[in-house]
């Protein structure tokens, strides 16, 4: 039960952060928070790093719904509730809300070193990245321990 509550909290945090960040900087704006960090206003119609922008929003909605459904089924059937799955669920849901409501995902975190910028992202993207990484590590560790 705690994992479902955590997912709801993470989605709410994602949505609130997007709302606050985009209202803080306005359209096409930017605000420097640290020498390596800006808050920006970016609407991303594509996937991570802005790739596949030409595919269209419906494609990403379908992929997101399928991923969310798969994770919910796995979580519902499993006695274990891996944090990685909860993070993937939360990230997919946070970005799906944007896609359904706005037709794109709101990105706002701009990390950079001098003039070299990492593609802008949001909390949901972070949840997805961390969740997938945790699932891969867990899978690798299970495979390794199974070989011994």
Residue, then its C-alpha position, 0 to 999 in steps of 0.5 A: x500500500x505504501x508504494x501506491x501512496x508513494x507513486x501518487x505523491x511522486x506524480x503530484x510532486x512532478x505536476x506541481x514542479x512543472x506548474x511552478x517552474x513554468x509559471x516562474x520563468x514564463x514562456x521561453x524564459x530562463x532563470x539561473x539557480x546555480x552556476x550549473x543549473x537553470x530553470x527553463x520553459x520547454x515544451x517537448x513533443x517528443x521522447x527523452x532528449x527531444x527525440x522522435x518529435x515527428x512521431x506524434x503525441x498519440x504514439x507516446x500516449x499509447x506507449x505510456x498507457x501500455x507501460x503504466x498498465x504493465x507496471x500496475x499488473x506486475x505490482x499487483x501480482x507481486x508480493x515485492x514492490x520494487x522501488x524501480x517499478x514504482x518510479x517507472x510508474x510515477x514517471x510514465x504517469x506524470x508525463x502522460x498527464x502532460x501529454x493528455x492535457x497539453x499535447x506535450x511534456x513540460x521540461x524545465x531542469x537545465x543542467x549545464x557546464x559552461x555552454x554545454x547543456x544536458x537536454x532539459x528534463x523534469x522530475x518524471x524523466x528522473x523517476x523513469x531514469x532512476x527506476x529503469x536503472x534500479x530495475x537493471x541493477x536488480x536484474x543483473x544482481x539476480x542473474x549473478x546470484x542465480x549463476x553461483 
